[in-house]
Amino acid sequence: MITRREFLQLSGLSLAVMLTPEGYRLLKAKEVEPPYSPEIWLNLSEDNFLTVLINKSEMGQGVYTGLPQIVAEELDFSWDRVKPMPAPAGRRYVDPKWGVQLTGGSTSVRNMYEFLRYVGASMKEMLIRAVVKELGVSPDSIEAKGGYIYVGKRKYPYGRFAKTAGELPIPEEPKLKSEEEFIYIGRSLPRLDVPDKVNGRAEFGIDTFIEGMVYAVVERAPFGSRPKKVSAEEAKRIKGFLDVVPLKESVAVCGESLYACLKAREKLKVEWTRSPIEGWGDEDFEKFFLKKLQRKGRVARKDGRPEEVYRRARIKLEDTYILPYLYHATMEPMSCTAWVKEDECIVFAPVQAQTSALRRAKKVTGLPEERIKVFTTYLGGGFGRKSNVEFVEEALLLSKRLKRPVKLIYTREDDVSSGWYRPMSATQIRGSITEDGRVESFMFRIAVPSVFESAGRRVKMDPAAVEGVRNMFYEIPNIRVEWVRVDLPVPVWFWRSVGSTHNAFTVETFLDRLAYEVKKDPVEMRLELLETNPRAYRVVEYAAEVSGWGKGPGKGDAMGLAYHYSFGSHVAEVAEVTYRDGKLRVDRVVCVIDIGPMTVNPDLIVSQMESAIVMGLSAMLREKVSFSEGRVRSTNFDSYPLLRMDEAPEIEVHILNSEGPMGGVGEPGLPPVAPAVANALLWGYGMKINRLPLLS
């Protein structure tokens, strides 16, 4: 990993290419800077090292490997001389399909794939033209391969021609490789971030140090409250105490050390305004959500005559599901180091949304964008939480007040209780099935807060609330999907796979309930419902085949299957479970993912499926944000337990490729695992699961 000091010393060829149609659209709209600019995208040094600037955040998913792999492929450069570096925040580094700099939605590779291929191919052509110009040879006599230029018997490193190449115009239509010519794409190349993480050089948000910086922690208000009166007399007696700063919904304590901040906060006395959920506990939240289900919601989808068909059906079921608020549980809690000067602002933070951080900095400081530098550190986990940059704004406000660099740190307890959870939800489902196993009707009423409104977007229909239901591929002739909006002062946010986390569970378990009612094989039923979608059909069929469906479980006592489409990818998972003497064990999970036509790095896909399965299992079995007296009762991992290593199942991942657009990888592996386990418990033990976590 290149350090910040090395970033400022970069020399050689710098290249920015906006060649995709969307890139040109952004250029014409002046949403991005011109295509040629210093320190953009690639830097080829004279000693023949390639630095690739990455506009996506590395939070463990492997973008510091997958994205440079695409560039190195088209450039035909030696992998052991490639270095990734985080791109600074700015319009030059926006996602060409989104127009903002953001890591989310399982889009990093699929949004940047074509763009980065053009970047690498353009650089290669510019190098060849530079050779022609410097050596006076014919282009036909030049071969560019493995980071070297071959002219007859002579061999030159790419870096030899970097300066000249950087002065040439960018090719309008660089030639891309055919798939048959690929040497890197499709291979499991070694991760470029691993060495620095092993030897301790990797810098996470909490590792940032600026000379003269001070520290800050924040005392959080009960949800829906604000600070009314603050007394800091006792806090001021703590050695190293600097200041108490009331913020909009909290109070910050600043000090010369983190210890001083924490001790001073203990002495702080704050009177809060009354919260609308004052005194509420878990039971109160559940009653509130269930009451919401008594109302009609906004219709997101309606096919056929579901109410009429359900009313006349002989075999029909109805159930209500309750799923809890979930904490993101990143290994690294929130932290940010900010330095607001009169004419400059510097931010170091583990963020997923650089554009948002930049906008917050402009708002707080009043400085123009060119005077603000936002550097992205490694993220010790993100899962969507670090696309919310309220912690960056807090650090900026404190630095502006103190006129010094400030490192804001959330303790684990601060992090758990700060909110921005996966929303709690209540879902009422009704469905009917014929005696021979044809699903006739499906009706959903989903009561859940809007994460999009939490993100500042006013919506009539929250996309996350109904995702995975409104767009499901099952050919059921009569469907109705409703969203009942829930407004509470508990902040909610995007959590890995967002609305698919709760909707996949309700859809897939209820499907099996219907199949169970008429003793229909659930795989056979799904295949019949997916006959018009070959990709989905193949994923379910292949998952059944490789897991040994129909032959009995090999590891556990019972098997269950679930399928879900999300973020452009189709995923089916089979879980094998054992339930004895009141103890549940998930023995094995077989995962099949269809990501479309191209696999950049198979190992990255496998690791993402494995991590998603473990995270999904953890949420299903153990995780729940609990409340008591209007406050969060879950304060650390003793009261918000996660899945333990000895509880992790054997995981087997299979990757399928097919025609169609490229799908995402970071999130689609999570939604099917919980319903697969629940379905195994249904078929093996007759257990009908309609609330989580299972082991609470």
VMD Tcl script that draws the C-alpha trace (Angstrom):
set ca {
  {0.00 0.00 0.00}
  {1.33 3.45 -0.91}
  {1.53 5.92 1.95}
  {0.08 9.42 1.87}
  {3.58 10.85 1.53}
  {4.27 8.65 -1.49}
  {0.95 9.78 -2.95}
  {2.25 13.35 -3.08}
  {5.50 12.21 -4.67}
  {3.99 10.16 -7.50}
  {5.55 10.81 -10.88}
  {5.32 9.38 -14.36}
  {2.27 8.73 -16.51}
  {-1.10 9.77 -15.15}
  {-4.18 8.84 -17.10}
  {-7.88 9.56 -16.79}
  {-10.26 8.00 -19.25}
  {-14.01 8.59 -19.50}
  {-14.81 6.54 -22.57}
  {-18.02 4.73 -21.74}
  {-21.25 6.34 -22.96}
  {-22.20 7.12 -19.37}
  {-18.79 8.61 -18.78}
  {-19.22 10.94 -21.74}
  {-22.67 11.89 -20.46}
  {-21.19 12.88 -17.13}
  {-18.46 14.83 -18.88}
  {-20.92 16.81 -20.99}
  {-23.01 17.50 -17.92}
  {-19.84 18.80 -16.22}
  {-20.38 16.33 -13.40}
  {-16.79 15.11 -13.70}
  {-13.54 16.83 -14.51}
  {-11.87 16.62 -17.96}
  {-10.44 13.23 -18.92}
  {-6.78 14.20 -18.58}
  {-5.58 15.35 -15.17}
  {-2.63 14.67 -12.81}
  {-2.81 11.73 -10.41}
  {-5.93 10.19 -12.01}
  {-6.57 6.45 -12.07}
  {-3.11 5.16 -13.08}
  {0.47 6.07 -12.38}
  {3.31 4.27 -14.10}
  {6.66 5.05 -12.53}
  {10.00 5.09 -14.30}
  {11.09 2.04 -12.33}
  {8.08 0.20 -13.75}
  {5.59 0.00 -10.92}
  {1.92 0.55 -11.69}
  {-0.26 2.35 -9.16}
  {-4.01 2.03 -9.66}
  {-6.16 4.58 -7.84}
  {-9.30 2.92 -6.53}
  {-12.49 4.93 -6.20}
  {-14.17 2.21 -4.11}
  {-13.60 1.54 -0.41}
  {-11.72 -1.58 0.67}
  {-13.65 -3.07 3.57}
  {-12.56 -6.67 3.17}
  {-14.42 -7.46 -0.04}
  {-11.32 -7.29 -2.25}
  {-11.76 -4.24 -4.50}
  {-8.07 -3.40 -4.05}
  {-7.45 -6.63 -5.96}
  {-10.42 -7.07 -8.28}
  {-10.33 -3.59 -9.79}
  {-6.55 -3.45 -10.44}
  {-6.89 -6.94 -11.94}
  {-9.15 -5.50 -14.66}
  {-6.65 -2.73 -15.47}
  {-3.64 -5.07 -15.44}
  {-5.46 -7.38 -17.85}
  {-5.94 -4.79 -20.60}
  {-2.61 -3.12 -19.92}
  {-0.88 -6.49 -19.92}
  {1.19 -5.64 -16.87}
  {3.05 -7.86 -14.41}
  {0.82 -8.53 -11.37}
  {3.67 -8.50 -8.85}
  {4.39 -4.85 -9.75}
  {0.83 -3.56 -9.28}
  {-0.07 -1.39 -6.28}
  {-3.54 -0.17 -5.26}
  {-4.10 3.22 -3.68}
  {-7.33 4.85 -2.47}
  {-8.45 7.69 -4.69}
  {-9.14 10.98 -2.94}
  {-12.71 12.20 -2.88}
  {-13.68 14.29 -5.88}
  {-15.72 14.49 -9.04}
  {-12.87 12.95 -11.01}
  {-13.36 9.65 -9.22}
  {-17.11 9.20 -9.31}
  {-18.60 5.87 -10.29}
  {-19.27 6.35 -14.04}
  {-22.71 4.76 -13.72}
  {-23.81 6.45 -10.50}
  {-22.21 9.89 -10.76}
  {-21.08 9.71 -7.11}
  {-18.18 8.14 -5.27}
  {-19.80 5.38 -3.24}
  {-19.24 1.73 -2.36}
  {-22.53 -0.09 -2.00}
  {-25.22 -2.07 -3.74}
  {-22.72 -4.80 -4.73}
  {-21.70 -2.64 -7.69}
  {-17.94 -2.09 -7.46}
  {-16.81 -4.57 -10.11}
  {-19.90 -4.51 -12.31}
  {-20.01 -0.69 -12.46}
  {-16.28 -0.24 -13.01}
  {-15.57 -3.28 -15.21}
  {-15.97 -1.73 -18.67}
  {-14.58 1.62 -17.57}
  {-11.35 0.15 -16.15}
  {-10.88 -2.08 -19.17}
  {-10.87 1.08 -21.30}
  {-8.42 2.73 -18.88}
  {-5.95 -0.15 -19.22}
  {-6.38 -0.53 -22.97}
  {-5.96 3.22 -23.54}
  {-2.77 3.32 -21.53}
  {-1.38 0.39 -23.50}
  {-2.06 2.13 -26.83}
  {-0.51 5.36 -25.57}
  {2.63 3.50 -24.56}
  {2.90 1.91 -28.00}
  {2.50 5.32 -29.64}
  {5.19 6.68 -27.31}
  {7.57 3.93 -28.45}
  {6.86 4.81 -32.07}
  {7.58 8.47 -31.36}
  {10.77 7.91 -29.34}
  {12.36 5.04 -31.29}
  {10.99 5.80 -34.74}
  {9.81 2.23 -35.32}
  {6.66 0.84 -36.90}
  {3.74 -0.05 -34.59}
  {3.67 -3.49 -36.21}
  {7.16 -4.20 -34.89}
  {6.14 -3.56 -31.25}
  {4.80 -6.05 -28.74}
  {3.56 -4.90 -25.31}
  {3.48 -7.78 -22.85}
  {3.93 -8.37 -19.12}
  {4.88 -4.76 -18.45}
  {7.59 -4.69 -21.12}
  {7.90 -3.39 -24.66}
  {9.57 -5.75 -27.15}
  {11.07 -4.28 -30.32}
  {12.91 -6.97 -32.19}
  {15.49 -8.33 -29.75}
  {15.32 -5.27 -27.53}
  {13.25 -5.15 -24.31}
  {12.16 -2.01 -22.46}
  {10.08 -1.60 -19.29}
  {6.80 0.25 -19.75}
  {8.07 2.93 -17.38}
  {10.78 3.91 -19.87}
  {8.08 5.52 -22.06}
  {5.72 6.77 -19.36}
  {6.55 10.48 -19.61}
  {6.15 10.59 -23.40}
  {2.97 8.55 -23.29}
  {1.46 10.95 -20.76}
  {1.86 13.80 -23.24}
  {-0.11 12.04 -25.99}
  {-3.87 12.31 -26.61}
  {-6.11 9.62 -25.17}
  {-7.29 7.10 -27.81}
  {-10.97 7.46 -28.67}
  {-11.53 3.76 -29.37}
  {-8.86 1.59 -27.73}
  {-8.96 -2.06 -28.67}
  {-10.11 -4.38 -25.89}
  {-9.01 -7.98 -25.51}
  {-11.29 -10.85 -26.39}
  {-12.12 -13.27 -23.58}
  {-9.88 -15.87 -25.22}
  {-6.92 -13.50 -24.71}
  {-7.47 -12.99 -20.97}
  {-4.53 -13.86 -18.75}
  {-5.80 -12.39 -15.45}
  {-9.58 -11.99 -15.60}
  {-11.16 -15.23 -14.44}
  {-8.15 -16.20 -12.30}
  {-7.77 -16.13 -8.52}
  {-4.81 -13.76 -8.30}
  {-3.28 -13.07 -4.86}
  {-4.91 -10.21 -2.94}
  {-2.87 -7.02 -3.01}
  {-4.03 -5.83 0.42}
  {-2.95 -8.93 2.33}
  {0.77 -8.15 2.83}
  {0.11 -4.78 4.50}
  {-2.61 -6.28 6.69}
  {-0.28 -9.08 7.78}
  {2.74 -6.91 8.53}
  {0.78 -4.11 10.22}
  {1.30 -1.34 7.64}
  {-2.38 -1.15 6.71}
  {-3.95 2.04 8.05}
  {-7.51 1.88 9.31}
  {-9.48 4.89 10.44}
  {-8.42 4.64 14.06}
  {-4.71 4.45 13.05}
  {-4.59 8.02 11.70}
  {-2.30 10.39 13.59}
  {-1.74 14.09 12.95}
  {0.72 16.11 15.00}
  {-1.08 18.21 17.59}
  {-4.40 16.40 17.30}
  {-6.83 16.03 20.19}
  {-9.55 13.45 20.84}
  {-13.31 13.43 21.14}
  {-16.13 11.10 22.19}
  {-19.86 11.71 22.04}
  {-22.61 11.18 24.61}
  {-25.72 10.07 22.71}
  {-29.25 11.22 23.42}
  {-32.08 8.73 23.85}
  {-33.63 8.27 20.40}
  {-35.88 11.21 19.59}
  {-34.30 13.46 22.24}
  {-31.95 16.43 22.20}
  {-29.67 17.95 24.83}
  {-31.66 20.40 26.98}
  {-29.17 21.29 29.71}
  {-25.51 20.36 30.08}
  {-23.43 20.59 33.25}
  {-19.69 20.03 32.82}
  {-18.37 21.33 36.15}
  {-17.13 17.93 37.34}
  {-15.87 17.00 33.87}
  {-13.63 20.06 33.80}
  {-11.67 18.69 36.77}
  {-10.39 15.76 34.71}
  {-6.77 16.20 33.65}
  {-6.56 16.66 29.88}
  {-10.16 17.90 29.54}
  {-10.59 20.54 26.82}
  {-14.20 21.28 25.99}
  {-17.82 20.16 25.95}
  {-19.68 20.84 22.71}
  {-23.46 20.36 22.41}
  {-24.36 18.97 18.99}
  {-27.78 18.56 17.43}
  {-28.70 15.27 19.12}
  {-25.68 14.64 21.34}
  {-22.93 16.19 23.43}
  {-19.25 15.87 22.50}
  {-16.42 15.78 25.01}
  {-12.95 16.81 23.81}
  {-9.64 16.11 25.50}
  {-5.91 15.73 25.13}
  {-6.27 11.94 25.23}
  {-8.98 9.36 24.67}
  {-8.72 8.45 28.35}
  {-9.38 12.04 29.38}
  {-12.43 12.18 27.09}
  {-13.91 8.98 28.50}
  {-13.32 9.96 32.14}
  {-14.75 13.43 31.56}
  {-17.82 11.98 29.87}
  {-18.47 9.87 32.96}
  {-18.69 13.10 34.97}
  {-20.91 14.87 32.47}
  {-24.50 15.64 33.48}
  {-26.98 16.03 30.63}
  {-30.70 16.69 30.77}
  {-32.45 15.49 27.61}
  {-35.76 16.49 26.08}
  {-38.52 13.90 26.30}
  {-38.33 11.05 23.79}
  {-41.49 9.85 22.02}
  {-40.44 6.27 22.86}
  {-39.52 7.00 26.46}
  {-40.04 3.88 28.55}
  {-40.41 1.57 25.55}
  {-39.06 -1.97 25.62}
  {-39.01 -4.79 23.10}
  {-42.67 -5.64 23.74}
  {-43.75 -2.07 23.01}
  {-41.96 -2.06 19.67}
  {-43.56 -5.37 18.72}
  {-47.06 -4.13 19.61}
  {-46.46 -0.96 17.59}
  {-45.40 -2.87 14.46}
  {-48.23 -5.38 14.74}
  {-50.72 -2.54 15.07}
  {-49.33 -1.05 11.86}
  {-50.16 -4.30 10.05}
  {-53.84 -3.65 10.69}
  {-53.68 -0.77 8.22}
  {-53.72 -1.03 4.46}
  {-50.45 -0.12 2.84}
  {-49.35 1.38 -0.44}
  {-49.55 -1.18 -3.21}
  {-46.16 -1.98 -4.73}
  {-47.35 -4.79 -6.98}
  {-50.63 -6.40 -7.93}
  {-51.11 -9.24 -10.41}
  {-54.41 -11.00 -11.03}
  {-57.13 -11.23 -8.35}
  {-55.25 -12.38 -5.22}
  {-57.97 -11.52 -2.67}
  {-60.67 -13.36 -4.58}
  {-58.52 -16.41 -5.29}
  {-57.41 -16.62 -1.66}
  {-60.96 -16.31 -0.37}
  {-62.18 -19.21 -2.53}
  {-59.15 -21.48 -1.98}
  {-59.45 -24.79 -0.14}
  {-55.88 -24.85 1.12}
  {-54.63 -21.53 2.42}
  {-52.28 -20.26 5.08}
  {-51.69 -17.02 6.94}
  {-48.89 -15.99 9.28}
  {-47.18 -12.92 10.71}
  {-43.39 -12.53 10.90}
  {-41.42 -10.33 13.31}
  {-37.77 -9.55 12.58}
  {-35.68 -7.30 14.87}
  {-33.49 -4.24 14.49}
  {-29.94 -5.35 13.63}
  {-26.60 -3.68 14.37}
  {-23.95 -3.68 11.61}
  {-21.31 -5.02 14.01}
  {-18.29 -3.84 12.03}
  {-15.01 -4.97 13.54}
  {-13.86 -1.33 13.54}
  {-16.33 1.11 15.15}
  {-16.76 4.60 13.67}
  {-13.80 6.98 13.77}
  {-12.72 10.08 11.87}
  {-9.80 12.47 12.03}
  {-10.58 15.96 10.72}
  {-8.54 19.14 10.53}
  {-10.42 22.30 9.58}
  {-8.09 25.21 8.86}
  {-8.98 28.65 7.57}
  {-8.09 27.84 3.98}
  {-8.00 24.03 3.92}
  {-9.77 20.97 5.30}
  {-8.28 17.48 5.64}
  {-10.25 14.35 6.55}
  {-9.05 10.80 7.13}
  {-11.92 8.36 7.59}
  {-13.09 4.80 6.88}
  {-16.07 5.78 4.71}
  {-18.08 4.08 1.99}
  {-19.47 7.38 0.65}
  {-16.70 9.79 -0.29}
  {-19.02 12.15 -2.14}
  {-21.21 12.45 0.95}
  {-18.18 13.10 3.16}
  {-17.00 15.79 0.75}
  {-20.42 17.46 0.76}
  {-20.52 17.44 4.57}
  {-17.08 19.05 4.65}
  {-18.17 21.77 2.22}
  {-21.26 22.43 4.34}
  {-19.37 22.68 7.64}
  {-16.34 24.61 6.42}
  {-17.75 26.75 3.61}
  {-14.61 25.95 1.64}
  {-14.61 25.17 -2.09}
  {-14.17 21.54 -3.07}
  {-10.61 22.02 -4.28}
  {-9.57 23.09 -0.77}
  {-10.94 19.91 0.84}
  {-9.08 16.61 0.92}
  {-10.91 13.44 1.99}
  {-8.67 10.40 2.27}
  {-10.23 6.96 2.64}
  {-8.47 4.57 4.99}
  {-9.05 0.84 5.11}
  {-12.44 -0.02 6.58}
  {-12.59 -2.60 9.33}
  {-15.92 -3.72 7.93}
  {-18.63 -1.56 6.42}
  {-21.80 -3.53 5.60}
  {-23.51 -0.27 4.58}
  {-23.05 1.50 7.94}
  {-20.07 3.55 6.78}
  {-21.98 4.98 3.84}
  {-23.63 7.12 6.52}
  {-21.04 9.78 7.31}
  {-22.63 11.59 10.26}
  {-19.49 10.77 12.27}
  {-17.41 12.70 9.72}
  {-19.61 15.76 10.18}
  {-19.26 15.51 13.96}
  {-15.45 15.46 13.70}
  {-15.52 18.41 11.30}
  {-17.70 20.49 13.62}
  {-15.41 19.79 16.57}
  {-12.23 20.59 14.67}
  {-13.74 23.84 13.41}
  {-14.59 24.85 16.96}
  {-11.28 23.84 18.54}
  {-9.18 25.03 15.56}
  {-7.13 21.85 15.92}
  {-7.10 18.42 14.31}
  {-9.62 16.19 16.11}
  {-9.84 12.41 16.16}
  {-13.40 11.36 16.98}
  {-13.73 7.77 18.22}
  {-16.83 5.72 18.91}
  {-16.33 3.08 21.58}
  {-18.10 -0.21 20.90}
  {-20.86 0.84 23.29}
  {-21.22 4.17 21.47}
  {-21.37 2.37 18.16}
  {-24.01 -0.17 19.18}
  {-26.26 2.45 20.73}
  {-25.87 5.17 18.07}
  {-28.56 3.67 15.87}
  {-28.64 3.43 12.08}
  {-29.77 -0.18 12.33}
  {-31.24 -2.62 9.84}
  {-34.95 -1.83 10.35}
  {-37.24 -3.95 12.44}
  {-40.11 -5.33 10.35}
  {-43.46 -7.04 10.68}
  {-44.92 -8.91 7.71}
  {-48.33 -10.46 7.25}
  {-48.46 -13.11 4.53}
  {-51.41 -14.97 3.11}
  {-51.19 -17.58 0.40}
  {-53.05 -20.46 -1.18}
  {-52.01 -23.64 -2.97}
  {-53.81 -26.38 -4.85}
  {-53.73 -30.02 -3.78}
  {-51.27 -30.85 -6.56}
  {-48.86 -28.13 -5.38}
  {-49.54 -25.10 -7.61}
  {-49.23 -21.83 -5.71}
  {-52.31 -19.79 -6.59}
  {-52.02 -16.60 -4.54}
  {-49.47 -14.69 -2.50}
  {-50.25 -11.52 -0.50}
  {-47.74 -9.49 1.50}
  {-48.22 -6.58 3.86}
  {-44.83 -5.34 5.06}
  {-44.59 -2.82 7.92}
  {-41.06 -1.42 7.99}
  {-39.35 2.00 8.28}
  {-37.92 3.61 5.15}
  {-34.14 3.47 4.85}
  {-34.28 5.70 1.78}
  {-36.01 8.45 3.74}
  {-33.34 8.06 6.44}
  {-30.84 8.70 3.66}
  {-32.60 11.94 2.76}
  {-34.68 10.76 -0.20}
  {-38.43 11.37 -0.02}
  {-40.21 8.39 -1.54}
  {-43.80 7.31 -2.00}
  {-42.67 3.68 -2.18}
  {-39.48 2.73 -0.41}
  {-37.56 0.43 -2.81}
  {-35.83 -1.41 0.03}
  {-39.08 -2.13 1.86}
  {-40.39 -4.30 -0.98}
  {-37.23 -5.48 -2.73}
  {-37.12 -9.22 -3.22}
  {-40.92 -9.36 -3.21}
  {-41.99 -6.82 -5.80}
  {-39.35 -8.13 -8.22}
  {-39.46 -11.87 -7.43}
  {-39.37 -14.20 -10.43}
  {-41.78 -16.85 -9.21}
  {-44.64 -17.21 -11.70}
  {-47.53 -16.91 -9.27}
  {-50.65 -15.66 -11.08}
  {-52.16 -13.70 -8.20}
  {-49.89 -11.45 -6.13}
  {-50.36 -8.39 -3.99}
  {-47.52 -6.54 -2.21}
  {-48.14 -3.64 0.19}
  {-45.82 -1.41 2.17}
  {-46.99 0.10 5.46}
  {-44.70 2.95 6.40}
  {-43.45 2.95 9.99}
  {-42.16 6.18 11.53}
  {-40.11 5.92 14.70}
  {-37.16 7.96 16.04}
  {-34.85 4.93 15.89}
  {-32.43 5.70 13.01}
  {-32.33 3.01 10.30}
  {-29.88 2.50 7.47}
  {-28.73 0.18 4.73}
  {-27.56 -3.16 6.17}
  {-25.86 -5.76 4.01}
  {-28.48 -6.78 1.38}
  {-30.94 -4.21 2.78}
  {-34.63 -5.18 2.36}
  {-33.75 -8.57 0.96}
  {-32.61 -9.59 4.45}
  {-36.17 -9.70 5.76}
  {-38.15 -10.26 2.55}
  {-36.16 -13.29 1.41}
  {-36.79 -14.89 4.78}
  {-40.54 -14.38 4.69}
  {-41.00 -15.32 1.02}
  {-38.86 -18.44 1.09}
  {-40.09 -19.86 4.39}
  {-43.73 -19.24 3.51}
  {-43.27 -20.98 0.16}
  {-42.04 -24.04 2.01}
  {-44.98 -23.79 4.41}
  {-47.31 -24.07 1.43}
  {-45.32 -26.99 0.01}
  {-45.28 -28.66 3.44}
  {-49.06 -28.35 3.64}
  {-49.55 -30.54 0.53}
  {-46.29 -32.56 0.93}
  {-44.84 -31.15 -2.28}
  {-41.07 -31.30 -2.77}
  {-39.95 -27.64 -2.30}
  {-37.27 -27.88 -5.00}
  {-39.74 -29.30 -7.49}
  {-42.21 -26.56 -6.59}
  {-39.63 -23.80 -7.15}
  {-38.55 -25.23 -10.48}
  {-42.16 -25.18 -11.64}
  {-42.48 -21.55 -10.53}
  {-39.23 -20.57 -12.30}
  {-39.77 -22.23 -15.67}
  {-39.79 -18.88 -17.48}
  {-36.49 -17.71 -15.96}
  {-33.65 -19.99 -17.09}
  {-30.98 -18.39 -14.88}
  {-33.03 -18.77 -11.70}
  {-34.16 -22.27 -12.71}
  {-30.58 -23.40 -13.31}
  {-29.33 -22.04 -9.97}
  {-32.00 -23.92 -8.00}
  {-31.54 -27.06 -10.05}
  {-27.75 -27.00 -9.68}
  {-27.92 -26.31 -5.93}
  {-30.15 -29.34 -5.50}
  {-27.81 -31.46 -7.58}
  {-24.49 -30.56 -5.91}
  {-25.96 -30.69 -2.39}
  {-27.34 -34.18 -2.90}
  {-30.97 -33.11 -2.54}
  {-33.24 -36.12 -2.46}
  {-30.47 -38.41 -1.25}
  {-30.62 -37.27 2.36}
  {-28.24 -34.93 4.23}
  {-24.60 -35.90 4.42}
  {-23.62 -33.80 7.45}
  {-26.76 -32.99 9.41}
  {-30.16 -34.58 10.03}
  {-32.32 -32.32 7.84}
  {-32.02 -30.22 4.67}
  {-33.64 -27.00 3.53}
  {-33.29 -24.90 0.38}
  {-33.91 -21.23 -0.37}
  {-33.42 -19.12 -3.49}
  {-33.25 -15.34 -3.85}
  {-32.44 -12.80 -6.54}
  {-30.78 -9.59 -5.40}
  {-28.29 -7.04 -6.70}
  {-28.23 -8.62 -10.14}
  {-27.29 -12.14 -9.00}
  {-29.24 -15.35 -8.50}
  {-28.32 -17.39 -5.42}
  {-29.63 -20.70 -4.07}
  {-28.42 -22.22 -0.83}
  {-29.00 -25.57 0.82}
  {-28.53 -25.88 4.58}
  {-28.03 -29.09 6.52}
  {-28.93 -28.85 10.20}
  {-29.06 -30.96 13.32}
  {-31.42 -30.24 16.22}
  {-30.98 -32.45 19.27}
  {-31.63 -31.99 22.97}
  {-32.74 -28.41 22.37}
  {-29.48 -27.51 20.59}
  {-29.28 -26.43 16.96}
  {-26.26 -26.81 14.73}
  {-25.93 -25.73 11.10}
  {-23.61 -28.41 9.77}
  {-23.22 -27.50 6.11}
  {-24.26 -24.84 3.60}
  {-23.99 -25.33 -0.15}
  {-24.16 -22.09 -2.11}
  {-24.64 -21.62 -5.86}
  {-24.40 -18.15 -7.38}
  {-25.00 -17.04 -10.96}
  {-23.31 -13.67 -11.45}
  {-23.79 -13.40 -15.20}
  {-21.26 -13.63 -18.01}
  {-17.98 -12.78 -16.29}
  {-16.00 -13.82 -13.21}
  {-13.09 -11.48 -12.50}
  {-11.57 -13.25 -9.47}
  {-13.20 -16.52 -8.28}
  {-11.54 -16.44 -4.84}
  {-13.08 -13.05 -4.09}
  {-16.52 -14.40 -4.96}
  {-16.06 -17.45 -2.76}
  {-14.88 -15.35 0.18}
  {-17.83 -12.99 -0.20}
  {-20.29 -15.88 -0.26}
  {-18.65 -17.39 2.83}
  {-18.72 -14.12 4.76}
  {-22.31 -13.38 3.73}
  {-23.43 -16.83 4.86}
  {-21.71 -16.46 8.23}
  {-23.18 -12.98 8.71}
  {-26.65 -14.15 7.70}
  {-26.45 -17.11 10.07}
  {-25.28 -14.87 12.88}
  {-28.24 -12.56 12.37}
  {-30.68 -15.46 12.17}
  {-29.45 -17.31 15.21}
  {-28.28 -14.67 17.67}
  {-28.53 -10.99 16.70}
  {-31.11 -8.51 17.97}
  {-30.93 -4.91 19.16}
  {-32.91 -4.96 22.40}
  {-34.55 -2.00 24.13}
  {-35.49 -1.23 27.70}
  {-36.90 2.01 29.14}
  {-36.55 3.71 25.77}
  {-32.82 3.01 25.50}
  {-30.74 0.36 23.79}
  {-30.10 -2.55 26.13}
  {-27.57 -4.16 23.76}
  {-24.33 -2.34 24.53}
  {-21.53 -4.71 23.55}
  {-21.02 -8.23 22.29}
  {-22.00 -9.68 25.66}
  {-25.54 -8.39 25.07}
  {-25.41 -8.41 21.28}
  {-23.92 -11.86 20.64}
  {-22.50 -12.89 17.28}
  {-21.95 -16.32 15.76}
  {-18.83 -17.99 17.21}
  {-16.13 -19.73 15.21}
  {-17.10 -23.14 16.52}
  {-20.66 -22.55 15.27}
  {-19.64 -21.85 11.67}
  {-20.77 -24.50 9.19}
  {-18.85 -26.19 6.43}
  {-19.42 -23.98 3.37}
  {-19.23 -25.04 -0.27}
  {-19.50 -22.43 -3.04}
  {-20.23 -22.99 -6.72}
  {-20.05 -20.20 -9.33}
  {-22.15 -20.27 -12.49}
  {-21.82 -17.97 -15.48}
  {-24.61 -17.20 -17.90}
  {-25.84 -14.76 -20.50}
  {-27.11 -11.42 -19.21}
  {-25.78 -8.45 -17.27}
  {-23.06 -8.87 -14.65}
  {-24.41 -9.30 -11.12}
  {-23.11 -8.19 -7.74}
  {-21.29 -10.30 -5.17}
  {-21.01 -8.53 -1.80}
  {-24.62 -8.94 -0.69}
  {-26.53 -11.66 -2.63}
  {-25.09 -14.54 -0.61}
  {-26.73 -13.36 2.62}
  {-30.54 -13.43 2.09}
  {-31.01 -17.17 1.31}
  {-29.17 -18.68 4.27}
  {-31.67 -17.90 7.05}
  {-34.69 -19.28 5.15}
  {-32.66 -22.34 4.08}
  {-31.98 -23.13 7.75}
  {-35.59 -22.43 8.73}
  {-36.83 -24.68 5.94}
  {-34.56 -27.49 7.11}
  {-36.11 -27.16 10.57}
  {-39.57 -27.26 9.03}
  {-39.04 -30.42 6.98}
  {-36.85 -32.19 9.51}
  {-38.55 -31.28 12.76}
  {-41.88 -29.64 11.90}
  {-40.72 -26.30 13.34}
  {-42.37 -23.20 11.86}
  {-40.13 -20.18 12.35}
  {-41.77 -16.77 12.11}
  {-39.55 -14.63 14.34}
  {-35.84 -14.10 14.75}
  {-33.31 -14.50 16.25}
  {-33.85 -18.19 16.66}
  {-31.67 -18.70 19.75}
  {-32.73 -15.60 21.68}
}
mol new
graphics top color blue
foreach p $ca { graphics top sphere $p radius 0.5 }
foreach p [lrange $ca 0 end-1] q [lrange $ca 1 end] { graphics top cylinder $p $q radius 0.2 }
display resetview
